[in-house]
């Protein structure tokens, strides 16, 4: 079974929770898009008054095109739940996110939700985070000094010659997030202590948000060849 089929199955499993009167956060990425499609079908078929908050312009446009009612996060500071994908997830429900560059808004929306569901294919499940480069959103003012501080923190934490790359867009220019920031991707191979790394990175002036999501996601719905496996964080 392909990764896409697994993603779609996970999204269709998650949509069972969608109900009338709910306010739901929508993540960004291909898996989140499958959830948007499934939610749009359900809302239309059952004539639900459910409303949604988007984590990116791409998600907003996809949801709007399919007829979902979107509201502004400022008008919905508390959401019933959020559904989002992952770049990596470990057995403690710690995630790397931000492959699509939406990590800042994804973290704000997810952490404003009563519970957060990760939908993904089984390739996203890892023993140790870090094979996927960790995105760190930083201010565009002082990119070099912030990069230097990140390098120093990584060296203090014992990462040996980690590769750091300023993310570029398709034109080869520095990628700019929807919040107007830059992203540095850290190729760390293995992150033995994600909590410590997150605390260090987020304490640096110039760092807006790092792509580690810890203690935020509580439910995992993972598409596998044997069907969708749903588990809850202990
Ligand atoms: C975007 C994200 C996505 O959730 C992550 O990149 C997974 O993407 P996909 O569902 O396309 O595999 O964090 O910022």
Boltz pocket constraint, residues with backbone or C-beta under 6 A from the ligand:
constraints:
  - pocket:
      binder: B
      contacts: [[A, 27], [A, 28], [A, 29], [A, 30], [A, 31], [A, 32], [A, 84], [A, 85], [A, 86], [A, 87], [A, 96], [A, 97], [A, 98], [A, 99], [A, 100], [A, 101], [A, 102], [A, 103], [A, 106], [A, 119]]
      max_distance: 6.0
